[in-house]
Amino acid sequence: MFLGTMSSKDWIIVIESAPVIGLADSSNIEIEMMSDKNSVTAGIGGDWSFVQNPDTGATLKFTTQRNSISNAYLHQLLRLDRIFTFTLTNKRNGSTHSAPYGMIQRQPTDGALDGKGAQTLDWAVITGDVKSVIV
């Protein structure tokens, strides 16, 4: 089934119970797993086997507009070293990614060289356990 061109408008990010609003038009919302789930290992005799990695950690990255009211909330979570839940949901196809524990990884760079990116902030949320349902 062709869903057309996806954009940041197709995704909803919720941290605790607060939706992240004011995403930048150019926001590349992505959730990146920290490790490969499966790999292959080979022994000296050429025998090989599959190896499953139990790591389910991930990083959620997104970009907000500089004037988004979500920036103050996200920065407060960072300042207080708060642990929170988050979900990422695709409104068009129903895919979801959720984590019972997450933290803001670092304060986003504010300001920009030659004005490029001065109107946006890049955020990264890390977690040690993400559950995904990809449709």
The first five atom37 places (N, CA, C, CB, O) and aatype in JSON, in Angstrom:
{
  "aatype": [12, 13, 10, 7, 16, 12, 15, 15, 11, 3, 17, 9, 9, 19, 9, 6, 15, 0, 14, 19, 9, 7, 10, 0, 3, 15, 15, 2, 9, 6, 9, 6, 12, 12, 15, 3, 11, 2, 15, 19, 16, 0, 7, 9, 7, 7, 3, 17, 15, 13, 19, 5, 2, 14, 3, 16, 7, 0, 16, 10, 11, 13, 16, 16, 5, 1, 2, 15, 9, 15, 2, 0, 18, 10, 8, 5, 10, 10, 1, 10, 3, 1, 9, 13, 16, 13, 16, 10, 16, 2, 11, 1, 2, 7, 15, 16, 8, 15, 0, 14, 18, 7, 12, 9, 5, 1, 5, 14, 16, 3, 7, 0, 10, 3, 7, 11, 7, 0, 5, 16, 10, 3, 17, 0, 19, 9, 16, 7, 3, 19, 11, 15, 19, 9, 19],
  "atom_mask": [
    [1, 1, 1, 1, 1],
    [1, 1, 1, 1, 1],
    [1, 1, 1, 1, 1],
    [1, 1, 1, 0, 1],
    [1, 1, 1, 1, 1],
    [1, 1, 1, 1, 1],
    [1, 1, 1, 1, 1],
    [1, 1, 1, 1, 1],
    [1, 1, 1, 1, 1],
    [1, 1, 1, 1, 1],
    [1, 1, 1, 1, 1],
    [1, 1, 1, 1, 1],
    [1, 1, 1, 1, 1],
    [1, 1, 1, 1, 1],
    [1, 1, 1, 1, 1],
    [1, 1, 1, 1, 1],
    [1, 1, 1, 1, 1],
    [1, 1, 1, 1, 1],
    [1, 1, 1, 1, 1],
    [1, 1, 1, 1, 1],
    [1, 1, 1, 1, 1],
    [1, 1, 1, 0, 1],
    [1, 1, 1, 1, 1],
    [1, 1, 1, 1, 1],
    [1, 1, 1, 1, 1],
    [1, 1, 1, 1, 1],
    [1, 1, 1, 1, 1],
    [1, 1, 1, 1, 1],
    [1, 1, 1, 1, 1],
    [1, 1, 1, 1, 1],
    [1, 1, 1, 1, 1],
    [1, 1, 1, 1, 1],
    [1, 1, 1, 1, 1],
    [1, 1, 1, 1, 1],
    [1, 1, 1, 1, 1],
    [1, 1, 1, 1, 1],
    [1, 1, 1, 1, 1],
    [1, 1, 1, 1, 1],
    [1, 1, 1, 1, 1],
    [1, 1, 1, 1, 1],
    [1, 1, 1, 1, 1],
    [1, 1, 1, 1, 1],
    [1, 1, 1, 0, 1],
    [1, 1, 1, 1, 1],
    [1, 1, 1, 0, 1],
    [1, 1, 1, 0, 1],
    [1, 1, 1, 1, 1],
    [1, 1, 1, 1, 1],
    [1, 1, 1, 1, 1],
    [1, 1, 1, 1, 1],
    [1, 1, 1, 1, 1],
    [1, 1, 1, 1, 1],
    [1, 1, 1, 1, 1],
    [1, 1, 1, 1, 1],
    [1, 1, 1, 1, 1],
    [1, 1, 1, 1, 1],
    [1, 1, 1, 0, 1],
    [1, 1, 1, 1, 1],
    [1, 1, 1, 1, 1],
    [1, 1, 1, 1, 1],
    [1, 1, 1, 1, 1],
    [1, 1, 1, 1, 1],
    [1, 1, 1, 1, 1],
    [1, 1, 1, 1, 1],
    [1, 1, 1, 1, 1],
    [1, 1, 1, 1, 1],
    [1, 1, 1, 1, 1],
    [1, 1, 1, 1, 1],
    [1, 1, 1, 1, 1],
    [1, 1, 1, 1, 1],
    [1, 1, 1, 1, 1],
    [1, 1, 1, 1, 1],
    [1, 1, 1, 1, 1],
    [1, 1, 1, 1, 1],
    [1, 1, 1, 1, 1],
    [1, 1, 1, 1, 1],
    [1, 1, 1, 1, 1],
    [1, 1, 1, 1, 1],
    [1, 1, 1, 1, 1],
    [1, 1, 1, 1, 1],
    [1, 1, 1, 1, 1],
    [1, 1, 1, 1, 1],
    [1, 1, 1, 1, 1],
    [1, 1, 1, 1, 1],
    [1, 1, 1, 1, 1],
    [1, 1, 1, 1, 1],
    [1, 1, 1, 1, 1],
    [1, 1, 1, 1, 1],
    [1, 1, 1, 1, 1],
    [1, 1, 1, 1, 1],
    [1, 1, 1, 1, 1],
    [1, 1, 1, 1, 1],
    [1, 1, 1, 1, 1],
    [1, 1, 1, 0, 1],
    [1, 1, 1, 1, 1],
    [1, 1, 1, 1, 1],
    [1, 1, 1, 1, 1],
    [1, 1, 1, 1, 1],
    [1, 1, 1, 1, 1],
    [1, 1, 1, 1, 1],
    [1, 1, 1, 1, 1],
    [1, 1, 1, 0, 1],
    [1, 1, 1, 1, 1],
    [1, 1, 1, 1, 1],
    [1, 1, 1, 1, 1],
    [1, 1, 1, 1, 1],
    [1, 1, 1, 1, 1],
    [1, 1, 1, 1, 1],
    [1, 1, 1, 1, 1],
    [1, 1, 1, 1, 1],
    [1, 1, 1, 0, 1],
    [1, 1, 1, 1, 1],
    [1, 1, 1, 1, 1],
    [1, 1, 1, 1, 1],
    [1, 1, 1, 0, 1],
    [1, 1, 1, 1, 1],
    [1, 1, 1, 0, 1],
    [1, 1, 1, 1, 1],
    [1, 1, 1, 1, 1],
    [1, 1, 1, 1, 1],
    [1, 1, 1, 1, 1],
    [1, 1, 1, 1, 1],
    [1, 1, 1, 1, 1],
    [1, 1, 1, 1, 1],
    [1, 1, 1, 1, 1],
    [1, 1, 1, 1, 1],
    [1, 1, 1, 1, 1],
    [1, 1, 1, 0, 1],
    [1, 1, 1, 1, 1],
    [1, 1, 1, 1, 1],
    [1, 1, 1, 1, 1],
    [1, 1, 1, 1, 1],
    [1, 1, 1, 1, 1],
    [1, 1, 1, 1, 1],
    [1, 1, 1, 1, 1]
  ],
  "atom_positions": [
    [[0.85, -1.17, 0.0], [0.0, 0.0, 0.0], [0.9, 1.24, 0.0], [-0.96, 0.0, 1.22], [1.76, 1.37, 0.87]],
    [[0.7, 2.14, -0.96], [1.48, 3.37, -1.05], [0.87, 4.42, -0.14], [1.54, 3.89, -2.51], [-0.32, 4.72, -0.24]],
    [[1.68, 4.97, 0.76], [1.18, 5.96, 1.71], [1.53, 7.39, 1.31], [1.73, 5.68, 3.08], [1.2, 8.33, 2.04]],
    [[2.19, 7.57, 0.18], [2.57, 8.91, -0.23], [3.84, 9.35, 0.47], [0.0, 0.0, 0.0], [4.53, 8.54, 1.1]],
    [[4.15, 10.61, 0.36], [5.36, 11.16, 0.97], [5.13, 11.41, 2.44], [5.78, 12.44, 0.26], [4.2, 12.12, 2.82]],
    [[5.99, 10.86, 3.28], [5.89, 11.06, 4.72], [6.55, 12.38, 5.1], [6.54, 9.88, 5.49], [7.49, 12.82, 4.45]],
    [[6.06, 12.99, 6.15], [6.67, 14.22, 6.67], [6.57, 14.22, 8.19], [5.98, 15.49, 6.07], [5.97, 13.32, 8.78]],
    [[7.17, 15.23, 8.81], [7.11, 15.32, 10.27], [5.68, 15.5, 10.76], [7.98, 16.47, 10.77], [5.39, 15.23, 11.93]],
    [[4.79, 15.96, 9.89], [3.39, 16.14, 10.28], [2.67, 14.81, 10.48], [2.66, 16.96, 9.23], [1.58, 14.76, 11.05]],
    [[3.28, 13.72, 10.0], [2.67, 12.39, 10.13], [2.99, 11.72, 11.46], [3.13, 11.51, 9.0], [2.46, 10.65, 11.75]],
    [[3.83, 12.34, 12.28], [4.28, 11.74, 13.52], [3.81, 12.53, 14.73], [5.79, 11.63, 13.54], [3.7, 13.76, 14.68]],
    [[3.53, 11.83, 15.81], [3.21, 12.46, 17.09], [4.23, 11.95, 18.11], [1.72, 12.13, 17.55], [4.4, 10.75, 18.29]],
    [[4.9, 12.89, 18.76], [5.83, 12.55, 19.84], [5.18, 12.99, 21.14], [7.25, 13.24, 19.64], [4.77, 14.15, 21.27]],
    [[5.07, 12.07, 22.1], [4.49, 12.4, 23.4], [5.54, 12.06, 24.46], [3.14, 11.62, 23.66], [6.03, 10.93, 24.53]],
    [[5.87, 13.05, 25.28], [6.8, 12.85, 26.39], [6.01, 13.05, 27.67], [8.03, 13.85, 26.31], [5.41, 14.1, 27.9]],
    [[6.01, 12.0, 28.53], [5.09, 11.92, 29.66], [3.69, 11.99, 29.05], [5.33, 13.1, 30.73], [3.33, 11.1, 28.28]],
    [[2.9, 12.98, 29.36], [1.58, 13.1, 28.73], [1.5, 14.33, 27.84], [0.49, 13.16, 29.8], [0.42, 14.7, 27.39]],
    [[2.64, 14.98, 27.58], [2.66, 16.22, 26.81], [3.12, 15.96, 25.37], [3.58, 17.26, 27.48], [4.23, 15.47, 25.15]],
    [[2.28, 16.29, 24.39], [2.74, 16.17, 23.01], [3.79, 17.22, 22.7], [1.55, 16.29, 22.03], [3.7, 18.36, 23.16]],
    [[4.78, 16.84, 21.91], [5.79, 17.8, 21.46], [5.17, 18.54, 20.27], [7.16, 17.09, 21.06], [4.86, 17.94, 19.25]],
    [[5.0, 19.85, 20.43], [4.41, 20.65, 19.36], [5.44, 21.64, 18.85], [3.14, 21.38, 19.85], [6.42, 21.96, 19.53]],
    [[5.2, 22.12, 17.65], [6.13, 23.07, 17.05], [7.33, 22.4, 16.42], [0.0, 0.0, 0.0], [8.43, 22.93, 16.46]],
    [[7.11, 21.2, 15.84], [8.21, 20.55, 15.13], [8.58, 21.38, 13.9], [7.83, 19.1, 14.72], [7.71, 21.96, 13.25]],
    [[9.85, 21.42, 13.58], [10.31, 22.16, 12.41], [9.86, 21.44, 11.14], [11.85, 22.32, 12.42], [9.78, 20.21, 11.11]],
    [[9.57, 22.21, 10.09], [9.16, 21.61, 8.82], [10.2, 20.64, 8.3], [8.91, 22.7, 7.78], [9.85, 19.63, 7.68]],
    [[11.45, 20.93, 8.55], [12.54, 20.08, 8.05], [12.94, 19.0, 9.04], [13.74, 20.93, 7.71], [13.95, 18.33, 8.85]],
    [[12.15, 18.82, 10.1], [12.52, 17.87, 11.15], [12.57, 16.44, 10.61], [11.54, 17.95, 12.31], [11.59, 15.94, 10.07]],
    [[13.73, 15.81, 10.75], [13.86, 14.4, 10.43], [13.68, 13.63, 11.72], [15.24, 14.08, 9.75], [14.63, 13.44, 12.48]],
    [[12.47, 13.2, 11.97], [12.18, 12.45, 13.19], [12.65, 11.02, 12.96], [10.64, 12.49, 13.56], [12.25, 10.37, 11.99]],
    [[13.52, 10.55, 13.86], [14.01, 9.19, 13.68], [14.25, 8.54, 15.03], [15.29, 9.17, 12.84], [14.6, 9.2, 16.01]],
    [[14.06, 7.24, 15.04], [14.43, 6.46, 16.22], [15.47, 5.46, 15.73], [13.18, 5.75, 16.89], [15.21, 4.64, 14.86]],
    [[16.65, 5.55, 16.32], [17.78, 4.73, 15.87], [18.18, 3.78, 16.99], [18.97, 5.62, 15.45], [18.49, 4.2, 18.1]],
    [[18.18, 2.49, 16.66], [18.6, 1.49, 17.62], [20.1, 1.61, 17.85], [18.23, 0.07, 17.14], [20.85, 1.92, 16.93]],
    [[20.55, 1.36, 19.09], [21.96, 1.51, 19.43], [22.81, 0.35, 18.91], [22.12, 1.61, 20.92], [24.01, 0.52, 18.69]],
    [[22.2, -0.8, 18.71], [22.96, -1.98, 18.27], [22.13, -2.79, 17.29], [23.37, -2.85, 19.47], [20.91, -2.71, 17.27]],
    [[22.84, -3.57, 16.47], [22.14, -4.52, 15.61], [21.52, -5.61, 16.47], [23.11, -5.13, 14.56], [22.12, -6.03, 17.47]],
    [[20.34, -6.06, 16.11], [19.65, -7.12, 16.86], [20.36, -8.46, 16.66], [18.17, -7.23, 16.41], [20.54, -9.22, 17.61]],
    [[20.77, -8.74, 15.42], [21.4, -10.01, 15.09], [22.72, -9.77, 14.37], [20.46, -10.88, 14.24], [22.87, -8.79, 13.65]],
    [[23.65, -10.68, 14.56], [24.92, -10.64, 13.84], [25.38, -12.08, 13.62], [26.0, -9.81, 14.61], [24.75, -13.03, 14.08]],
    [[26.49, -12.21, 12.92], [27.06, -13.53, 12.65], [28.49, -13.55, 13.2], [27.03, -13.87, 11.12], [29.22, -12.56, 13.07]],
    [[28.87, -14.65, 13.8], [30.25, -14.82, 14.25], [30.8, -16.1, 13.63], [30.34, -14.86, 15.82], [30.07, -17.08, 13.43]],
    [[32.09, -16.08, 13.32], [32.72, -17.25, 12.71], [33.9, -17.69, 13.56], [33.18, -16.94, 11.26], [34.63, -16.87, 14.13]],
    [[34.07, -19.0, 13.64], [35.2, -19.56, 14.38], [36.39, -19.79, 13.47], [0.0, 0.0, 0.0], [36.32, -19.57, 12.26]],
    [[37.49, -20.24, 14.05], [38.73, -20.45, 13.29], [38.58, -21.54, 12.23], [39.86, -20.8, 14.24], [39.26, -21.5, 11.21]],
    [[37.71, -22.5, 12.48], [37.5, -23.59, 11.53], [36.5, -23.25, 10.44], [0.0, 0.0, 0.0], [36.19, -24.1, 9.6]],
    [[35.99, -22.04, 10.44], [35.03, -21.64, 9.42], [33.58, -21.87, 9.83], [0.0, 0.0, 0.0], [32.66, -21.45, 9.13]],
    [[33.38, -22.53, 10.98], [32.01, -22.69, 11.46], [31.47, -21.33, 11.88], [31.93, -23.71, 12.64], [32.23, -20.5, 12.38]],
    [[30.21, -21.11, 11.69], [29.62, -19.82, 12.03], [28.31, -20.03, 12.76], [29.4, -18.95, 10.77], [27.72, -21.12, 12.73]],
    [[27.86, -18.99, 13.41], [26.56, -19.03, 14.08], [25.99, -17.62, 14.19], [26.68, -19.68, 15.5], [26.72, -16.63, 14.14]],
    [[24.68, -17.56, 14.32], [24.01, -16.29, 14.54], [24.13, -15.92, 16.02], [22.52, -16.36, 14.11], [24.1, -16.78, 16.89]],
    [[24.27, -14.63, 16.28], [24.35, -14.13, 17.65], [23.26, -13.08, 17.82], [25.77, -13.55, 17.97], [23.19, -12.13, 17.05]],
    [[22.42, -13.27, 18.84], [21.37, -12.28, 19.12], [21.84, -11.35, 20.22], [20.05, -12.98, 19.52], [22.33, -11.79, 21.26]],
    [[21.68, -10.06, 19.98], [22.07, -9.03, 20.93], [20.84, -8.62, 21.74], [22.7, -7.8, 20.2], [19.83, -8.23, 21.15]],
    [[20.89, -8.69, 23.06], [19.73, -8.33, 23.88], [19.52, -6.82, 24.02], [19.86, -8.94, 25.24], [18.52, -6.4, 24.6]],
    [[20.45, -6.0, 23.51], [20.36, -4.54, 23.65], [19.15, -4.0, 22.9], [21.65, -3.87, 23.14], [19.02, -4.2, 21.69]],
    [[18.26, -3.3, 23.6], [17.09, -2.66, 22.97], [17.13, -1.15, 23.17], [15.78, -3.24, 23.54], [16.09, -0.49, 23.1]],
    [[18.31, -0.61, 23.43], [18.47, 0.83, 23.59], [18.31, 1.55, 22.27], [0.0, 0.0, 0.0], [18.55, 0.99, 21.2]],
    [[17.91, 2.82, 22.35], [17.69, 3.6, 21.14], [17.82, 5.09, 21.44], [16.3, 3.3, 20.54], [17.82, 5.52, 22.59]],
    [[17.94, 5.87, 20.37], [17.96, 7.32, 20.46], [16.84, 7.86, 19.57], [19.34, 7.9, 20.03], [16.75, 7.51, 18.4]],
    [[16.0, 8.72, 20.14], [14.94, 9.41, 19.4], [15.45, 10.82, 19.11], [13.58, 9.44, 20.21], [15.8, 11.55, 20.03]],
    [[15.49, 11.19, 17.83], [15.98, 12.52, 17.43], [14.87, 13.27, 16.7], [17.24, 12.4, 16.53], [14.16, 12.7, 15.87]],
    [[14.74, 14.55, 17.03], [13.76, 15.4, 16.35], [14.19, 16.86, 16.47], [12.34, 15.2, 16.95], [15.03, 17.2, 17.3]],
    [[13.6, 17.71, 15.65], [13.95, 19.12, 15.6], [12.7, 19.96, 15.84], [14.6, 19.49, 14.25], [11.67, 19.75, 15.2]],
    [[12.8, 20.91, 16.76], [11.69, 21.82, 17.03], [12.0, 23.21, 16.48], [11.39, 21.89, 18.55], [13.16, 23.58, 16.3]],
    [[10.95, 23.97, 16.23], [11.12, 25.37, 15.88], [11.62, 26.1, 17.12], [9.78, 26.0, 15.36], [11.34, 25.69, 18.24]],
    [[12.36, 27.17, 16.92], [12.94, 27.91, 18.04], [11.87, 28.47, 18.97], [13.8, 29.06, 17.53], [12.09, 28.59, 20.18]],
    [[10.69, 28.8, 18.42], [9.63, 29.39, 19.24], [8.63, 28.36, 19.76], [8.89, 30.43, 18.44], [7.57, 28.74, 20.27]],
    [[8.94, 27.07, 19.66], [8.04, 26.02, 20.16], [7.96, 26.08, 21.68], [8.53, 24.63, 19.7], [8.98, 26.2, 22.36]],
    [[6.74, 25.99, 22.21], [6.59, 25.98, 23.67], [7.11, 24.68, 24.28], [5.13, 26.19, 24.06], [7.32, 24.6, 25.49]],
    [[7.31, 23.66, 23.46], [7.86, 22.4, 23.97], [9.31, 22.54, 24.39], [7.73, 21.31, 22.91], [9.78, 21.75, 25.21]],
    [[10.04, 23.5, 23.85], [11.46, 23.67, 24.19], [11.66, 23.91, 25.68], [12.06, 24.83, 23.4], [12.57, 23.35, 26.29]],
    [[10.81, 24.75, 26.28], [10.94, 25.04, 27.72], [10.72, 23.77, 28.54], [9.94, 26.14, 28.15], [11.44, 23.53, 29.51]],
    [[9.73, 22.97, 28.16], [9.44, 21.72, 28.87], [10.61, 20.74, 28.73], [8.13, 21.09, 28.34], [11.04, 20.14, 29.71]],
    [[11.11, 20.58, 27.51], [12.22, 19.67, 27.27], [13.47, 20.11, 28.03], [12.53, 19.58, 25.76], [14.18, 19.28, 28.6]],
    [[13.73, 21.42, 28.04], [14.9, 21.92, 28.76], [14.75, 21.72, 30.27], [15.13, 23.41, 28.44], [15.73, 21.44, 30.96]],
    [[13.54, 21.86, 30.77], [13.31, 21.62, 32.2], [13.58, 20.16, 32.55], [11.85, 22.0, 32.59], [14.19, 19.87, 33.59]],
    [[13.15, 19.23, 31.7], [13.44, 17.81, 31.92], [14.95, 17.57, 31.96], [12.79, 16.94, 30.83], [15.44, 16.8, 32.78]],
    [[15.68, 18.24, 31.07], [17.13, 18.12, 31.04], [17.77, 18.67, 32.31], [17.7, 18.83, 29.81], [18.61, 18.02, 32.92]],
    [[17.37, 19.88, 32.7], [17.95, 20.53, 33.88], [17.73, 19.72, 35.15], [17.36, 21.92, 34.06], [18.6, 19.66, 36.01]],
    [[16.56, 19.1, 35.25], [16.21, 18.33, 36.45], [16.67, 16.87, 36.38], [14.71, 18.38, 36.67], [16.43, 16.1, 37.32]],
    [[17.33, 16.49, 35.28], [17.73, 15.09, 35.08], [16.55, 14.15, 35.26], [18.86, 14.71, 36.05], [16.68, 13.09, 35.87]],
    [[15.4, 14.53, 34.73], [14.18, 13.74, 34.87], [14.19, 12.53, 33.94], [12.97, 14.6, 34.58], [14.65, 12.59, 32.8]],
    [[13.67, 11.45, 34.45], [13.42, 10.25, 33.66], [11.94, 10.26, 33.33], [13.84, 8.93, 34.43], [11.11, 10.56, 34.19]],
    [[11.59, 9.93, 32.08], [10.2, 10.04, 31.63], [9.89, 8.95, 30.62], [9.94, 11.44, 31.02], [10.79, 8.3, 30.09]],
    [[8.61, 8.77, 30.36], [8.16, 7.86, 29.3], [8.02, 8.65, 28.01], [6.82, 7.16, 29.69], [7.82, 9.87, 28.03]],
    [[8.12, 7.95, 26.89], [7.83, 8.62, 25.62], [7.27, 7.64, 24.61], [9.09, 9.29, 25.05], [7.52, 6.44, 24.67]],
    [[6.49, 8.18, 23.67], [5.98, 7.4, 22.55], [6.16, 8.21, 21.27], [4.49, 7.02, 22.76], [6.11, 9.44, 21.27]],
    [[6.36, 7.49, 20.2], [6.44, 8.06, 18.86], [5.44, 7.27, 18.02], [7.91, 7.99, 18.25], [5.57, 6.06, 17.89]],
    [[4.46, 7.96, 17.45], [3.38, 7.29, 16.72], [3.24, 7.89, 15.33], [2.05, 7.4, 17.48], [3.24, 9.11, 15.17]],
    [[3.13, 7.03, 14.32], [2.86, 7.49, 12.96], [1.35, 7.49, 12.76], [3.58, 6.58, 11.9], [0.71, 6.44, 12.83]],
    [[0.77, 8.67, 12.5], [-0.68, 8.8, 12.35], [-1.19, 8.15, 11.08], [-1.07, 10.26, 12.36], [-2.36, 7.78, 11.0]],
    [[-0.34, 7.99, 10.09], [-0.79, 7.47, 8.8], [-0.85, 5.95, 8.76], [0.1, 7.95, 7.71], [-1.76, 5.38, 8.15]],
    [[0.11, 5.29, 9.4], [0.1, 3.83, 9.29], [0.02, 3.11, 10.63], [1.33, 3.38, 8.58], [-0.08, 1.88, 10.66]],
    [[0.05, 3.84, 11.75], [-0.13, 3.22, 13.06], [1.12, 2.66, 13.7], [0.0, 0.0, 0.0], [1.04, 2.09, 14.79]],
    [[2.29, 2.8, 13.07], [3.54, 2.34, 13.69], [3.77, 3.1, 15.0], [4.74, 2.54, 12.74], [3.52, 4.3, 15.08]],
    [[4.24, 2.38, 16.03], [4.51, 3.03, 17.32], [5.85, 2.55, 17.88], [3.38, 2.73, 18.32], [6.28, 1.42, 17.65]],
    [[6.49, 3.44, 18.6], [7.71, 3.15, 19.33], [7.51, 3.75, 20.72], [9.01, 3.72, 18.61], [7.13, 4.91, 20.84]],
    [[7.76, 2.97, 21.76], [7.55, 3.5, 23.11], [8.66, 3.03, 24.04], [6.17, 3.06, 23.65], [9.29, 2.0, 23.83]],
    [[8.87, 3.84, 25.07], [9.9, 3.52, 26.06], [9.39, 3.88, 27.45], [11.23, 4.25, 25.75], [8.85, 4.97, 27.64]],
    [[9.56, 2.98, 28.42], [9.13, 3.29, 29.77], [10.06, 4.27, 30.48], [9.02, 2.02, 30.57], [9.68, 4.9, 31.47]],
    [[11.29, 4.39, 29.99], [12.28, 5.28, 30.61], [13.08, 5.97, 29.52], [13.21, 4.49, 31.58], [13.61, 5.32, 28.62]],
    [[13.18, 7.28, 29.62], [13.99, 8.04, 28.68], [14.56, 9.26, 29.37], [0.0, 0.0, 0.0], [14.06, 9.7, 30.41]],
    [[15.63, 9.82, 28.79], [16.24, 11.05, 29.29], [16.69, 11.88, 28.09], [17.45, 10.75, 30.25], [17.01, 11.34, 27.03]],
    [[16.71, 13.2, 28.27], [17.28, 14.07, 27.25], [18.79, 13.83, 27.26], [16.93, 15.59, 27.51], [19.42, 13.86, 28.33]],
    [[19.37, 13.59, 26.11], [20.8, 13.24, 26.03], [21.71, 14.42, 26.32], [21.12, 12.67, 24.67], [22.68, 14.29, 27.06]],
    [[21.41, 15.58, 25.73], [22.25, 16.76, 25.94], [21.46, 18.0, 25.55], [23.57, 16.67, 25.13], [20.45, 17.93, 24.85]],
    [[21.93, 19.14, 26.01], [21.3, 20.4, 25.64], [21.57, 20.67, 24.16], [21.83, 21.58, 26.53], [22.71, 20.53, 23.71]],
    [[20.54, 21.06, 23.4], [20.78, 21.33, 21.99], [21.61, 22.6, 21.79], [19.45, 21.46, 21.25], [21.59, 23.51, 22.62]],
    [[22.33, 22.63, 20.69], [23.1, 23.82, 20.34], [22.13, 24.95, 20.04], [24.04, 23.56, 19.13], [21.18, 24.78, 19.28]],
    [[22.36, 26.1, 20.64], [21.5, 27.27, 20.42], [22.32, 28.32, 19.69], [20.92, 27.82, 21.77], [23.48, 28.56, 20.04]],
    [[21.72, 28.95, 18.7], [22.46, 29.89, 17.86], [23.06, 29.11, 16.71], [0.0, 0.0, 0.0], [23.04, 27.88, 16.72]],
    [[23.6, 29.8, 15.73], [24.12, 29.08, 14.58], [25.08, 29.95, 13.78], [22.99, 28.61, 13.68], [24.99, 31.18, 13.79]],
    [[26.0, 29.31, 13.11], [26.96, 29.96, 12.24], [26.23, 30.51, 11.02], [28.08, 28.99, 11.82], [25.51, 29.77, 10.35]],
    [[26.4, 31.77, 10.72], [25.79, 32.42, 9.55], [24.27, 32.32, 9.53], [26.35, 31.83, 8.28], [23.66, 32.42, 8.47]],
    [[23.65, 32.11, 10.69], [22.19, 32.06, 10.77], [21.58, 30.74, 10.36], [0.0, 0.0, 0.0], [20.37, 30.55, 10.53]],
    [[22.37, 29.81, 9.82], [21.82, 28.53, 9.4], [21.38, 27.75, 10.63], [22.87, 27.71, 8.59], [22.18, 27.52, 11.54]],
    [[20.13, 27.34, 10.67], [19.6, 26.57, 11.79], [19.3, 27.38, 13.02], [0.0, 0.0, 0.0], [18.99, 26.81, 14.07]],
    [[19.38, 28.7, 12.93], [19.15, 29.54, 14.11], [17.71, 29.48, 14.58], [19.54, 30.97, 13.81], [17.42, 29.84, 15.72]],
    [[16.81, 29.04, 13.73], [15.4, 29.01, 14.08], [14.94, 27.63, 14.55], [14.57, 29.43, 12.91], [13.74, 27.41, 14.71]],
    [[15.87, 26.71, 14.77], [15.5, 25.36, 15.2], [16.42, 24.87, 16.32], [15.56, 24.39, 14.01], [17.52, 25.39, 16.51]],
    [[15.95, 23.87, 17.06], [16.74, 23.18, 18.08], [16.65, 21.68, 17.83], [16.25, 23.55, 19.53], [15.56, 21.15, 17.64]],
    [[17.79, 21.0, 17.85], [17.83, 19.55, 17.65], [17.88, 18.86, 19.01], [19.05, 19.14, 16.78], [18.77, 19.12, 19.81]],
    [[16.9, 17.99, 19.26], [16.8, 17.27, 20.53], [17.1, 15.79, 20.32], [15.4, 17.45, 21.14], [16.84, 15.24, 19.25]],
    [[17.67, 15.15, 21.35], [17.91, 13.71, 21.33], [17.48, 13.14, 22.68], [19.41, 13.39, 21.04], [17.9, 13.61, 23.73]],
    [[16.64, 12.12, 22.63], [16.17, 11.41, 23.82], [16.75, 10.0, 23.77], [14.58, 11.38, 23.9], [16.64, 9.33, 22.74]],
    [[17.37, 9.56, 24.87], [17.95, 8.22, 24.9], [17.15, 7.32, 25.83], [19.42, 8.28, 25.37], [16.51, 7.77, 26.78]],
    [[17.19, 6.03, 25.52], [16.51, 5.04, 26.35], [17.28, 3.72, 26.28], [15.04, 4.84, 25.91], [17.99, 3.46, 25.3]],
    [[17.15, 2.92, 27.3], [17.77, 1.6, 27.3], [16.83, 0.51, 26.86], [0.0, 0.0, 0.0], [17.23, -0.65, 26.74]],
    [[15.55, 0.86, 26.6], [14.56, -0.16, 26.26], [13.45, 0.46, 25.44], [13.99, -0.81, 27.54], [12.64, 1.22, 25.96]],
    [[13.4, 0.14, 24.16], [12.33, 0.63, 23.3], [11.55, -0.56, 22.74], [12.89, 1.52, 22.15], [12.14, -1.58, 22.37]],
    [[10.26, -0.42, 22.69], [9.37, -1.43, 22.11], [8.78, -0.83, 20.84], [8.23, -1.87, 23.11], [8.25, 0.28, 20.86]],
    [[8.87, -1.55, 19.74], [8.4, -1.04, 18.46], [7.38, -1.97, 17.84], [9.57, -0.83, 17.5], [7.5, -3.19, 17.91]],
    [[6.36, -1.36, 17.22], [5.4, -2.08, 16.39], [5.39, -1.33, 15.06], [3.95, -2.15, 17.06], [4.82, -0.24, 14.96]],
    [[6.01, -1.91, 14.05], [6.11, -1.27, 12.74], [5.09, -1.9, 11.81], [7.56, -1.39, 12.16], [5.09, -3.11, 11.6]],
    [[4.22, -1.06, 11.27], [3.14, -1.52, 10.4], [3.47, -1.19, 8.97], [1.79, -0.89, 10.8], [2.69, -1.5, 8.07]]
  ]
}
